[in-house]
Amino acid sequence: YTDWGKYEQAIDYFQQSKDIYQQLSLDNDVANLWYWQANCYRLWSKYEQAVEYQNQCLTIRQQLDNQASVALAYFQLGKIYTDWGKYKQAVDYFQQSKDIYQQLSLDNDVANLWYRQANCYRLWSKYEQAIESQNQCLTIRQQLDDQASIASAYFQLGRIYTDWGKYEQAINYFQQSKDIYQQLGLDKNFASRCNDLANCYRLSGKYEQAIESQNQFLSILQQLDDKADIASAYFQLGWVYQDWGKYEQAINYFQQSKDIYQQLGRDKDIAYQYYCLANCYRDSKDYKKAIEFCKKSLALYQQLGQDESVARQYRQLAHSQSLLAKNTSNQTEISDLLTQAEENINQAIKIDTTNEYKKNLAYDYIVFSLLCSEYLRLTPNDSSKQEKITLFEEYYHKGFTYFDELGQAIKKSGQALDIARAYLEVEALENLNKSEEIAKECLQVSQDYNRRKLEAAARKLLGEIYQKRTQQNQPDAKSTATQFLSESLQIYQDLDLQEKAAEVEQILYPN
């Protein structure tokens, strides 16, 4: 039931097992059942309960004075806090686990803990610490001469360098990992490295190479006839095509992925594919379809009791409703959509605040801030105008604070561009200096982490800002606007993002 994603049933069966072991006074087995229940709550995104249950496990293991088991309990606490986005606590627990394994001279476990710490630092965007920790892991695994583990260490290095925007190094490490798996005849692991290479190419804007690697991944999985992995490969192809702006192909692959998951009865994965379809329709500006699939995903996540995902879907629904309002002419419909969006984003914030889902809250407050900007754009004579201006600024600052706390500079920048655009386009908020300041910060981040698509978007926005300055007769504004827009156009053309390139051309050459 745990693997099936039916966590309530799984916890119930673990509880029945634990009750019997308690009656038999088999404390070690009782501790193990607390462990499995904690793991279930972790996968269910119920992190407070997961920590509570894992601490019960830890207490028994400390009483039994089995140091290897105590180390394992600390390790599990580290995993829970990692998933919760509380990276400092996660690193601390991994360190405690590693210290015990070092005392016990269990080198393989020590290497695994360096690996976990590296992954935690990667998610925290502390890439130098991540590389340092992962190299410690690699050194031990090389000493142990475990080739499969060495390949795994190279994979983790590739992942860190991918997130860091250092694609050449990432590709080199993925290739080394892939070569070892090929030598060992581990086809599934070999295929996974093709998938990682595809992701690296996608982030670097090399979409054709991404598709080529992803198709190689799919081909191997089809030979192995693993339905769940084939569904995952279709999803990954959809993701590449969506990033490439080829929405029809993306929707087709997401649909194929969903169909397989339906055959397998994997509700959690079906819900996620609905989420992906909603995102894709939103990016393609079909907001009604986006709302339709948001609601499907939301309903399924609610049935599964997946609170973190439920909150995410409320936010996605609010965002799509806000965008539909922006593209609607009927004032009554606009008012209804904005009201619904506000109700949904409040639901998201309520769930995320209760459960301390900080990763969600970062996005929630940005979406609420943008919703305030749409109120100001679409209902300029509303009596609550000043209140909406205040909330706009308060909420996006809250969102930025969460992103900063989580070390998510790239994700923050993607959201910040929308805030900068609101300062440019919404009359009640107009502040060109603020818009330019935020856009330039985003541009710097895009260059630091080699995110070409983000860079093009930042340059496009800066071009539009300077076009507005041209209207105010600012010296050299026209030439600066042309420079930023031309640079944006060139990047979009290099990335073969035709729709985006056409948008910039329309701004540059309106006639």
Buried (B, 14 or more C-beta within 10 A) or exposed (E): BBEEBBBEEBBBBBEEBBEEBEEEEBBEBBBBBBBBBBBBBBBBBBBEBBBBBBEBBBEBBBEEEBBEBBBBBBBBBBBBBBBBBBBEBBBBBBEBBBBBBBEEEBBEBBBBBBBBBBBBBBBBBBBEBBBBBBEBBBEBBBEEEBBEBBBBBBBBBBBBBBBBBBBEBBBBBBEBBBBBBBEEEBBEBBBBBBBBBBBBBBBBBBBEBBBBBBBBBBEBBBEEEBBEBBBBBBBBBBBBBBBBBBBEBBBBBBBBBBBBBBEBEBBBBBBBBBBBBBBBBBBBEBBEBBBBBBBBBBBBBBEBBBBBBBBBBBBBBBBBBBBBBBEBEEEEEBBBBBEBBBEBBBBBBEBBBEBEBBBBBBBBBBBBBBBBBBBBBBBEEBEEBEEBBEBBBBBBEBBBBBBEBBBBBBBBBBBBBBBBBBBBBBEBBEBBEBBBEBBBBBBBBBBEBBBBBBBBBBBBBBBBBBBBBBEEEBEEBBEBBBBBBEBBBBBBBEBBBEEBBEBBBEBBEEE
